Amino acid sequence: MLKLTIITINLDNAEGLRKTIESVVSQTFTDYEYIVIDGASTDNSIDVIKQYEDQITYWVSEPDTGIYNAMNKGILKASGEYLQFLNSGDWLVDNSILTNIFISNVNVDILYGNVLLPYDENRIDIRKGCNREKLTLKDFVFDTICHQAAFIRRNLFENNGLYDESYKMSSDILFFAKAIVNGRATYKYIDISVSYFDPYGMGNEGQEEKRIALENLFSKEILDDYNYITELEVRINRLNLELNRYKHRFRLIDSFISRVKRAIYHFKI
C-alpha cells in the first residue's frame, strides 16, 4: 500500500493550481499518489493539469456541489494509507518536507503540523492550530487542525463517514472533532511547518457555520457550557492580574513601613 495520497481540488484557479502541483511533483518523497479533482473549470486549469498529467495518478474535471463534494470524490479514489488535502493555491514548504515527515515510522491516525500564511512578502504568519498534547472539544470550539498540514488515515473516513457536504466551509473542522473527541482517533502534533495556505481564501470565513456544525454534533448545551467556562477563565485571569497589581502595591507599602520602623528604632537609640 502506498503511504500517502495527496488530493488537490480546484475551480478556476489555474495559477494557484500550478503552484500546488509543482510543489507536489518536486518532492523527494516518492511513496505517494496524486489526485486532482477539478470542478469543471472554465479558465486554463485543464491545460495546467495536462502539462503535469504524467505525474498525476488520477484527475477529473466535472461539476461538483462544493469543496467537500470535490474532496469526497478524491477520498473515494484514494488508495494511500494517509490522505493530505492540498487544495489549489496551497503549496508545500520545500521539496523535502514529506521525506522529513515520513522518515520516521508514523503510527497515529492523524499527524499534523503548522501552516504558513503569506499575507505579503514582508509578512508571513505561522498558524499552529490545536497544538496541545491532549485535545478536547474546547480546542475545536476555539481553533482547529489545519487540514493543509494534516495527514489523515484513510480508514478514519470509513469509520466516521466522509465530509458532510451540507456545510460550505466547516466540514473538515467537524470531521476532526468527530474523529478525535467522539471517535477517539489517535493524533500527534509536530512543530513543523508543512505548507503555505492562502490567508485570503474561504478558510478564514464561516465562524457562524462552524458554531452550527459543532452544535449539531455535540449539542448547543455542551457548547454553551464551554463558552461559559471560557468566560469564567477570562474573568479569573483578569482578577489574577488585578490581584498581582495589589500584591505589588502591598509589598511597596510593607517595605515603606519596614523602613519607617527601622528609622524610628534607630532614632530612639
N, C-alpha and C positions, 0 to 999 in steps of 0.2 A: 504494500500500500504506500502511495506517495505520502510524504509528511504533511504537505501543505497545498491547499487550493487558495489562490488569490482571485477574488471576484471584484470586477470593476463594472459599475453601472454608469450609463452616460445618456444624456439627452442634449443635443445641440451645444456641445462644449468641446469642439474639435481641438482647440489648443490645450485646454486643460487635460483632455484625454491623451494627447500626445505626450505631455509631461508625465502623466501617470504611467503610461505604457513603457516609456523609455526608462523610468526608474525601476520598473519590474524586470524587464528583459536584460538589464545590465547587471543584475545581481550575480555575485559569485556563488551564491547558494543555488543549487540546481534541482533539489528534490521537491519540485513543485509543479503544479499545472496552473494554467492561467485561463480564466473565463471572463469574457467581456459580454455584457448584456446591454444592448443599445435600444432605446425606446423609439425607434423609427425616426431618427434624427433627419432634419432637412438641411443641415449645413454640410460641411465636408467631413464629418466624423467617420463615415463609412470608408472614405478614401484613406484616412489615417489608420483605421483598423486593417485595411487590406495591405498597407505598407509593412505591417508587422505580422501579417497573417501566419507566416511560417513559425512564429514564436508564440502564437496564441493557440491554446488547446481546443477551445470551442468559443464561437461567438455567434450572436444572432442579432438581427435588427428587426424589431416588430413593436407594435404599440403595446403599452402597458398601462396600468391604472395608477401608477405612483412608484416612489422609490422602493417601497417594501415589496411590492409585487415583483419588481425587477430583481431585487436581492433574493427573493424566494426562488425565482427562476434559476438563479445562479446556484443556490443551495441544492436544488433538485438535480443539477447536472454535476455537482462536485463529487469527487471520489477521495480527496485527501483526508488524512486524519484530523487536521486542523484547517479551519477556514479563517481567512483575513479579508475584510471588506475595505478595499482601497478604491474609493469612487473617483470619477474623473475630476481632476483639479487637485486631488491629494497626491503626494509623492513620497517615496521612501527617502530617509535622510541621507543615505550614502549606499554605495554598491555592495558593502559587506554587512549591512545591518542584519539581514536574515541569517547569514552564516554565524554572526556573533550571538544571535538569539538561540539558534538551534544547535550550536556546537556542543552544548551540554544536553543531557537527557531531560526533555520536557515531559513531565508526568503529572500535569494538573489539567483540569477541564478548561480553565480559562487562564491564559498567561497574557499579561498586558503591561504596557509601559506608558510613556508620555507622548504627547503630540506637541508640535511647534506651530505657533500661529504667526505667520509673517504678515504683519499689518503693512509694513513698507520696508524699504532697505535699511532703515535706521531703527526699526523696532520689530523684534521677534520675541513673542512671549512664549512661555512654556506652560502647558496645562497638564497637570498630573492626575486630575480626576480623583476617583476613590482610591487613595494610595495607602490606606491603613492595613495593618496585618489582619485585623478582624473586621469584616464589613457587616453592617446591619441595615435595616430598612432606612434608617436615618441618613445613611450615606447616599442612598439613591433618591431620597426626597430632595436633598440639597446639592447633589452632584451626580456623577455617573462615571462609568468606564467609557473611555473614548474608543469607539469601535475601529477607528483607523489604526489604532495601536494595539488592538486585541487579537489574540489567536484563540479561536473557539473550537473545541472538539465538535466534530460534525454530529456525533450521536446526541449532543445536547438538544439539537433541533428535532431529533427523533423522539426524545423523551419529553420535551417541553413544548413541542409544536413549532411551526415556522413563525416568522414575524407576522404580527397582527396587521393586516392590510387596511383595517378600518381607521388607523391613525396615519396622519400625514408625516409627522416628524419624531414621534416618541416611542416607536415600537422597539427600537434597539435598547433604549433605557428600560422599557418594560420587560424585555427578554432577560437582560442581565439581572434585574431584580427578582424575576420569577425563578430563574435558574439557581441563583445563589441563596436568596432568602427562603424561598419555598422549596426549591429542589435540592438544596444543599450541595450544589456543584462545588468542586474544589477550585481554588484560584490562587494566583500568585502575582504580586506586583513586582516589577523590576524597574529600578530608577534609570531607565534608558530611554532616550528619545527615539521613537520608531519612525514617525512620519510627519510630514507637514500637512496642515489642514487649513483650507481657506476660511479665515475668520469672518468673512462677509457672506458665507453661504447659509443655507437653510438651517444648519445645525444650531445656529445661535438663536433661533426663534422657538416658539412653541412651549413656553413655560406653562401656560394655561392648559394646553393639551397634555403635557406631562402630568400635571396635577390630576386631571380627569382620569388618565390612564392608570395611575397608581391607586387612585380611589377605587376604580373598578376592580383592581386586583386585590387590594388589601382592605378596602372599606374606608369610607370617609372618617369614621370614628377613630380608627387607628392613626390615620394621618393627622387628624386634629390633635390627638394626644402628643404626637411627635412635635407638632408645631408649638403646642403649649409648653412642653418640656424645654424646647429650644428657647422660647421666650423667657422662661424662668432662668435658664443658663445665662442668657444675656444680662438679665437683671442682677443675678448673683455676681457676675463678673464686674458689673458697674459698681455694685456695693463693695466688692473687694478693693476696687481701685480707690473708692472714697475712703474706705477704712484704712488703707495703706497711707493715704494722704494725712489722715488724722493721726495715725501712729507716728508719722514723721514729725508732725507738729508737736505731739505729746513728748516725743524724745527731745525735741529742741527746748520745750518748756522745762522738762525734767532736768536737762543739762544746765539750763539757766538757773533753776532753783538750787541745784547742787553747788554751782559756783558761788551763788549768793550765800549759802550756808557756810561754805568754806571761808568766804571773806569775813563773815560775821564772827566765825570761830577764831580766826586769826586776829581780828580786831579786838576781841575780848582778851586774848592772851597778851 
